[in-house]
Amino acid sequence: MVMASLLEIDIFASFLVGHECDTINSLARGPFRDLAPDPEEGCFGVKGQLGPGCALLLANSVLCMLVGHFIQYASTAMIEEEGT
């Protein structure tokens, strides 16, 4: 979820801002084009990127799921063994 939300944050932020930046964007693409750092981006933008920590997060998530499944399997086997 963290990685997906990081990649989609720009779309969500643009949705929240809506058409509030239309006037500024038209000025940035027109007479003030030389002053704007990136006129095509507009007045508001969020750039999310996946860093090297995402691989660590993914590996830890898989490890956490595997350990959880092992503990559940082991405890179920132990309960069934005690019941017989």
Order of alpha helices (4+ residues) and beta strands (2+ residues): alpha-alpha-alpha
